[in-house]
Amino acid sequence: MISSSNGSQLRAVELCYENTNGSCIKTSYSPGPRVILYLAFGSGALLAVLGNLLVMISILHFKQLHSPANFLTASLACADFLVGVTVMPFSMVRSVESCWYFGENYCKLHSCFDVSFCYSSIFHLCFISIDRYIAVTDPLAYPTKFTRMVSGICILFSWFLAITFSFSVLYTGANADGLKELVSALTCVGGCQVAVNQNWVLINFLLFFIPTLVMIILYCKIFLVAKQQARKIESMNSKTQSSSESYKARVSKRERKAAKTLGIAVIAFLISWLPYCIESIIDAFLGFITPTYIYEILTWFAYYNSAMNPLIYAFFYPWFRRAIKLIVSGKVFRGHSSTIDLFSEKKNKQTRF
């Protein structure tokens, strides 16, 4: 009776690759939950792709949006767009089917893309916070300080450092030094698990923590300066203002609004990625004991951040909603569409990113 039961259990085991020695065990979901997960993960990937594509097209097509700060934002959208194209669809299949069907070579490349675009995003957000700090604290001199050349250098640095770090660490195998037994246990046909030792986990966390700390400090300062400016402008309203004072007040208000919106984007990024980063450190120092389902939840929570920024822009910026209408309706293909005034319906036509 016992041997019959054991035999039925063995026959019930599913493999990622049937009739293949060393295949990983498949533990996929039943049909109902599987469909729900595919819809949830697939909608996130689709939103990341389409939403960030709309952001990039809006900024690059409409000349009114051609500014150093907006180009930095478009580059951030590019990183999130690439997450939706090269990372999320393949991770979706792996998460639902519990198997990797895309080959060993793309497994490593997929991991490199994952790390690269994550760090590229946080570096972009860090530079955006610096940009907003300068814009709010010194709005009149800001155009001469944060030029297109400075924006270009920030973009190149964000991409170069992120890509160089991820590919050099993962392709040299430095991340798995001292983890031979773990790597051997995880290695099977149909698996795509990347082991990271304690040293590199700490380095990864520092690359996340340092820019995050810079962003938090700068946005706290921005908040304090914005509060002081608001009080100053309020006191000036009861007095006669010169044209220069009035202009400075309008510029300060515009830059504070832009800083507030991008600050929300930073907070959304931290809420999405901080749990995953903390879990990675804890897991590495406790012997990788985190259950698979918790790891998957935190991973997808982080992935969904790539779809959040376009929603934030659409919620806070009427001009972005108008740009979407022009793009979706095909009006951007008409002559001189790039010169359309996206702010003409707003009372304050100076508002921008």
C-alpha positions in Angstrom: 0.0 0.0 0.0 2.8 2.4 0.9 4.8 1.6 -2.2 1.7 2.2 -4.4 1.2 5.6 -2.8 4.8 6.6 -3.4 4.6 5.4 -7.0 1.5 7.6 -7.7 3.3 10.6 -6.1 6.3 10.1 -8.4 4.0 9.9 -11.5 2.2 13.1 -10.4 5.5 15.1 -10.5 5.6 17.5 -13.5 8.9 18.5 -15.1 9.7 21.6 -17.1 11.2 19.4 -19.8 9.8 15.9 -19.9 12.2 13.1 -20.8 15.2 15.4 -20.1 17.7 14.5 -17.4 18.2 17.1 -14.8 14.9 18.9 -15.6 13.5 21.3 -13.0 10.3 20.3 -11.2 7.3 22.3 -12.5 4.9 23.6 -9.9 2.5 25.7 -12.0 -0.9 26.9 -10.9 -4.3 25.4 -11.7 -6.1 26.9 -14.8 -8.2 29.5 -12.9 -5.4 31.2 -10.9 -3.1 30.8 -13.9 -5.4 32.9 -16.1 -5.8 35.5 -13.4 -2.0 35.8 -12.9 -1.4 36.0 -16.6 -3.9 38.8 -16.8 -2.5 40.7 -13.8 1.2 40.4 -14.9 0.4 40.9 -18.6 -1.6 44.1 -18.0 1.3 45.4 -15.9 3.7 44.7 -18.8 1.4 46.2 -21.3 0.9 49.4 -19.3 4.6 49.7 -18.8 5.2 49.5 -22.5 2.4 51.6 -23.8 2.4 54.2 -21.0 6.1 54.9 -21.2 6.1 54.9 -25.0 3.5 57.7 -24.8 5.7 59.6 -22.4 8.7 59.3 -24.8 6.7 60.2 -27.9 5.1 63.2 -26.2 8.4 64.7 -25.0 10.4 63.9 -28.2 7.6 64.9 -30.7 6.2 68.2 -29.2 8.8 70.9 -29.4 7.1 72.7 -26.5 8.4 69.9 -24.3 12.0 70.0 -25.4 13.8 70.9 -22.2 16.8 69.5 -20.3 14.5 68.2 -17.5 12.0 66.6 -19.9 14.8 64.8 -21.8 15.9 63.3 -18.5 12.3 62.2 -17.8 12.1 60.7 -21.3 15.2 58.7 -20.6 13.7 57.5 -17.4 10.6 56.4 -19.4 12.9 54.6 -21.8 14.3 52.5 -18.9 10.8 51.6 -17.7 9.7 50.9 -21.3 12.6 48.4 -21.7 11.6 46.7 -18.4 8.2 46.2 -19.9 9.6 44.8 -23.2 12.7 42.7 -22.2 12.0 41.7 -18.5 8.3 41.6 -17.5 7.0 39.2 -20.3 9.6 36.6 -19.7 9.4 36.9 -15.9 5.6 36.5 -16.2 6.0 33.1 -17.8 8.6 32.0 -15.3 6.4 33.2 -12.4 3.3 31.4 -13.6 4.8 28.3 -15.1 7.7 28.0 -12.6 9.9 27.2 -15.5 12.3 29.1 -17.8 11.7 28.2 -21.4 13.9 30.8 -23.1 17.3 29.3 -22.9 20.3 29.6 -20.6 21.9 32.4 -22.5 18.9 34.7 -22.4 18.5 33.8 -18.7 21.7 35.6 -17.9 20.9 38.4 -20.4 17.4 38.8 -18.8 19.0 39.1 -15.4 21.4 41.8 -16.7 18.5 43.7 -18.2 16.6 43.5 -15.0 19.5 44.9 -12.9 20.6 47.5 -15.5 17.2 49.1 -15.9 16.5 49.1 -12.2 19.7 51.0 -11.4 19.3 53.2 -14.5 15.9 54.2 -13.1 17.1 55.1 -9.7 20.1 57.1 -11.1 17.7 59.0 -13.3 15.4 59.8 -10.4 18.4 60.9 -8.4 19.5 63.4 -11.1 15.9 64.5 -11.5 15.8 65.3 -7.8 19.0 67.4 -8.2 17.4 69.2 -11.2 14.2 70.0 -9.2 16.3 71.2 -6.2 18.2 73.7 -8.4 14.9 74.7 -10.1 13.1 75.4 -6.8 16.0 77.0 -4.8 17.3 79.2 -7.7 14.5 79.4 -10.4 15.9 82.4 -12.3 19.4 81.0 -12.6 18.2 77.5 -13.2 18.2 77.6 -17.1 21.9 78.5 -17.1 22.8 75.8 -14.6 20.9 72.8 -15.8 21.5 73.0 -19.6 21.0 70.3 -22.3 24.6 69.4 -22.0 24.3 68.8 -18.3 21.1 66.8 -18.9 22.9 64.7 -21.5 25.8 64.0 -19.2 23.3 62.8 -16.5 21.6 60.5 -19.0 24.8 59.0 -20.2 26.1 58.5 -16.7 22.8 56.8 -15.6 22.9 54.3 -18.5 26.7 53.7 -18.6 27.1 53.0 -14.9 24.0 50.8 -14.6 24.8 48.7 -17.7 28.6 48.4 -17.0 28.0 47.3 -13.4 25.3 44.7 -14.1 26.9 43.0 -17.1 30.4 43.0 -15.5 29.2 41.4 -12.3 26.8 38.8 -13.8 28.8 37.8 -16.8 32.0 37.3 -14.9 30.2 35.2 -12.2 31.5 37.4 -9.4 28.0 37.5 -7.9 28.2 33.7 -7.2 31.7 33.5 -5.6 31.5 31.3 -2.5 28.1 29.9 -3.4 29.1 26.8 -5.4 26.9 24.5 -3.4 23.9 26.7 -3.7 24.4 27.3 -7.4 24.8 23.5 -7.9 21.6 22.9 -6.0 19.7 25.5 -8.1 21.1 24.4 -11.4 18.6 22.4 -13.5 17.2 22.4 -17.0 14.3 24.9 -17.1 15.5 27.1 -14.2 16.7 30.7 -14.2 17.9 31.6 -10.7 20.7 34.1 -10.0 22.6 33.7 -6.7 24.2 36.7 -5.2 26.7 36.5 -2.4 26.7 38.7 0.7 29.4 41.1 -0.6 27.6 41.9 -3.8 24.2 42.1 -2.1 25.7 44.8 0.1 27.1 46.6 -2.9 23.8 46.4 -4.6 22.1 47.8 -1.6 24.5 50.7 -1.4 23.9 51.5 -5.1 20.3 51.7 -4.2 20.6 53.3 -0.8 23.0 56.2 -1.6 21.0 57.7 -4.4 17.8 57.1 -2.4 19.4 59.0 0.6 20.3 61.9 -1.8 16.7 62.0 -3.1 15.2 62.0 0.4 17.5 64.8 1.6 16.9 67.0 -1.5 13.2 66.6 -1.4 13.1 67.5 2.3 15.0 70.6 1.4 12.7 71.3 -1.5 9.7 71.0 0.8 11.2 73.5 3.3 12.2 76.0 0.5 8.8 75.6 -1.1 7.0 76.3 2.2 9.1 79.5 2.7 8.5 80.6 -0.9 4.7 80.1 -0.5 4.7 82.2 2.7 6.7 84.9 1.0 4.4 85.0 -2.1 1.4 85.1 0.2 2.7 88.1 2.0 3.6 89.8 -1.3 0.0 89.4 -2.6 -1.1 92.2 -0.2 1.6 94.5 -1.5 2.3 96.0 -4.9 4.6 93.7 -6.9 7.0 94.7 -9.5 7.0 92.8 -12.8 10.2 90.9 -11.9 8.8 89.9 -8.5 5.6 88.7 -10.2 7.5 86.7 -12.7 9.7 85.1 -10.0 6.6 84.1 -8.1 5.1 82.4 -11.2 8.3 80.6 -11.9 8.6 79.5 -8.3 5.1 78.1 -8.3 5.7 76.3 -11.5 8.9 74.6 -10.3 7.3 73.7 -7.0 4.5 71.9 -8.8 6.9 70.0 -11.0 9.0 69.0 -7.9 5.9 67.8 -6.1 4.8 65.6 -8.9 8.3 64.1 -9.5 8.6 63.7 -5.7 5.5 61.5 -5.8 7.2 59.4 -8.6 10.2 59.0 -6.3 8.1 57.9 -3.4 6.3 55.4 -5.6 9.7 54.0 -6.7 10.9 53.6 -3.1 7.6 51.9 -2.0 8.0 49.5 -4.9 11.7 48.7 -4.7 12.6 49.1 -1.0 10.9 45.9 0.2 12.7 43.8 -2.5 16.1 45.3 -1.7 15.7 44.8 2.1 14.5 41.2 1.5 17.6 40.5 -0.7 19.9 41.5 2.1 18.1 39.5 4.7 17.8 36.5 2.5 21.6 36.5 1.6 22.6 36.6 5.3 20.1 34.0 6.5 20.9 31.4 3.9 18.3 32.1 1.2 15.3 30.9 3.2 12.7 33.2 1.6 9.7 31.2 0.2 9.4 31.4 -3.6 6.0 33.0 -3.5 7.1 35.9 -1.3 10.1 36.5 -3.6 7.7 36.5 -6.6 5.4 39.0 -4.9 8.2 41.4 -4.0 9.7 41.1 -7.5 6.4 41.9 -9.3 5.7 44.7 -6.8 9.0 46.2 -8.0 8.3 45.5 -11.7 4.9 47.3 -11.4 6.8 50.6 -10.7 7.7 50.7 -14.4 4.0 51.2 -15.1 3.3 53.7 -12.4 5.1 56.9 -13.7 2.9 57.3 -16.8 -0.2 57.0 -14.5 1.3 59.7 -12.2 1.9 62.0 -15.2 -1.6 61.4 -16.6 -3.2 62.2 -13.2 -1.2 65.4 -12.5 -0.6 66.9 -16.0 -3.6 67.9 -18.2 -1.1 68.6 -21.0 0.0 65.0 -20.9 -3.6 63.8 -21.3 -4.0 66.1 -24.3 -0.8 64.8 -25.8 -2.1 61.2 -25.4 -5.3 62.2 -27.3 -3.3 63.7 -30.1 -1.1 60.7 -30.4 -3.9 58.1 -30.1 -6.1 60.0 -32.6 -3.2 60.1 -35.1 -3.1 63.9 -35.2 0.6 63.8 -34.6 1.1 62.7 -38.2 -0.3 66.0 -39.5 2.0 68.7 -40.7 3.3 71.1 -38.0 1.8 68.9 -35.2 5.0 69.2 -33.3 4.3 72.9 -32.7 0.9 72.4 -31.1 0.5 74.3 -27.9 -0.3 71.7 -25.3 -0.9 74.3 -22.6 -3.4 76.5 -24.4 -6.3 75.0 -22.4 -4.6 75.8 -19.1 -4.9 79.1 -17.3 -1.2 79.0 -16.6 0.6 78.2 -19.8 4.0 78.1 -18.2 3.4 74.7 -16.6 5.8 71.9 -17.6 7.6 68.9 -16.2 
